[in-house]
Amino acid sequence: MIGRLNHVAVAVPDLEAATALYRDTLGAAVSDPVDLPEHGVRVVFVDLANTRIELLAPLSGASPVAGFLDRAPQGGIHHICCEVDDIRAARDRLHAAGVRVLGDGEPKTGAHGLPVLFLHPKDCCGTLLELEERAAP
């Protein structure tokens, strides 16, 4: 059901400093920042040869990422994202298997303009797992 790794998301307390680290120190190609108010975050993508790293920072104290940073002030891995062919079919299959989908269960638009869902970490080996519908070829 799940396909390739789309990205690893790292929550950071200072998006500009993290962007500079990856761009200037590590020499990676880094996107411009994008605000995702529906998710409460500002994101930057670091392009790698085989995947991406998503750097994310909260837009406000109400963001779930702000809570994460309260517990881990220096930041850290927040979630991993894997692709699926059909997000609703994946959701239904996972629901039938007892895996909890966060929120209202309906896909939301993610940073790439594609439908995404998040799965409860307690049902996924302690890791927040994002599913993103694979872009049509």
C-alpha positions as a printed Julia matrix, in Angstrom:
137×3 Matrix{Float64}:
   0.0    0.0     0.0
   2.61   2.61    0.95
   5.07   3.67   -1.68
   8.26   5.62   -1.6
   9.46   7.87    1.17
   8.41  11.4     0.24
  10.13  13.3     3.06
  11.32  13.34    6.64
   9.99  16.34    8.56
  12.16  18.07   11.14
  10.59  20.6    13.51
  12.91  23.55   14.11
  12.72  26.5    16.51
  14.36  28.87   13.99
  13.47  28.24   10.35
  15.91  30.83    8.98
  18.84  29.32   10.89
  17.9   25.79    9.84
  17.53  26.89    6.21
  20.98  28.52    6.33
  22.5   25.35    7.78
  21.17  23.13    4.99
  21.74  25.67    2.2
  24.98  27.42    3.17
  26.8   24.88    5.34
  25.62  21.6     3.85
  25.27  22.89    0.28
  21.74  21.61   -0.36
  19.1   23.13   -2.63
  16.43  24.67   -0.39
  13.0   25.96   -1.38
  11.5   29.28   -0.41
   9.38  29.17    2.77
   5.67  28.45    2.39
   3.01  29.14    5.0
   0.45  26.39    5.53
  -2.11  27.99    7.86
  -4.4   24.94    7.71
  -1.58  22.95    9.34
  -0.25  25.82   11.49
   3.27  25.71   10.04
   5.75  27.41    7.74
   7.79  24.9     5.73
  10.95  24.76    3.67
  11.97  21.73    1.61
  15.55  20.56    1.28
  16.03  18.61   -1.95
  18.23  15.54   -1.76
  19.14  13.04   -4.47
  16.7   10.41   -3.21
  14.12  12.3    -1.09
  13.51  15.58    0.74
  13.76  16.94    4.24
  10.91  19.2     5.32
  11.92  21.83    7.84
   8.87  23.07    9.71
   8.27  25.82   12.23
   5.04  26.84   13.95
   3.09  29.83   12.69
   1.74  30.43   16.2
   1.72  29.0    19.7
  -1.47  27.12   18.83
   0.32  24.99   16.22
   0.85  21.29   17.03
   4.5   21.9    16.1
   4.74  24.51   18.88
   3.73  21.79   21.34
   6.37  19.48   19.88
   9.01  22.21   20.32
   7.87  22.79   23.91
   8.84  19.16   24.59
  11.96  19.25   22.37
  13.19  22.87   22.31
  16.12  22.18   19.97
  13.79  20.49   17.47
  13.92  17.02   16.03
  12.24  14.56   13.7
   8.52  15.33   13.73
   7.14  12.86   11.18
   7.87  10.82    8.11
   5.8   10.96    4.94
   5.17   8.08    2.57
   3.25   8.15   -0.68
   0.09   6.19   -1.48
  -1.75   5.79   -4.78
  -5.22   6.54   -3.38
  -5.42   8.37   -0.05
  -9.08   7.54    0.63
  -8.62   3.84   -0.14
  -5.56   3.83    2.14
  -7.55   5.58    4.88
 -10.39   3.06    4.62
  -8.02   0.09    4.69
  -6.16   1.48    7.7
  -9.37   2.33    9.53
 -10.58  -1.26    9.0
  -7.27  -2.45   10.48
  -7.76  -0.27   13.58
  -5.23   2.44   12.73
  -6.39   5.88   13.85
  -6.35   8.8    11.43
  -5.85  12.15   13.13
  -8.33  14.98   12.71
 -11.7   14.4    11.12
 -10.42  11.63    8.83
 -10.77  13.7     5.69
  -7.64  14.45    3.66
  -6.32  17.99    3.8
  -4.17  19.71    1.21
  -0.49  19.37    2.03
   2.56  21.42    1.13
   2.74  19.95   -2.37
  -0.9   20.7    -3.13
  -1.8   17.03   -2.75
  -4.13  15.29   -0.27
  -2.53  14.2     3.01
  -3.54  12.38    6.19
  -1.69  11.82    9.45
  -1.79   8.53   11.35
  -1.68   8.32   15.13
   1.84   7.62   16.4
   0.56   5.11   18.95
  -0.63   2.97   16.04
   2.59   3.4    14.0
   5.47   2.29   16.24
   5.61   5.63   18.05
   6.08   7.65   14.86
   3.73  10.24   13.4
   3.19   9.01    9.85
   1.92  11.25    7.07
   0.43   9.72    3.95
   0.46  11.8     0.79
  -1.41  10.85   -2.35
   1.07  10.31   -5.17
   0.9   12.94   -7.89
  -0.59  11.77  -11.18
   2.16  11.03  -13.73
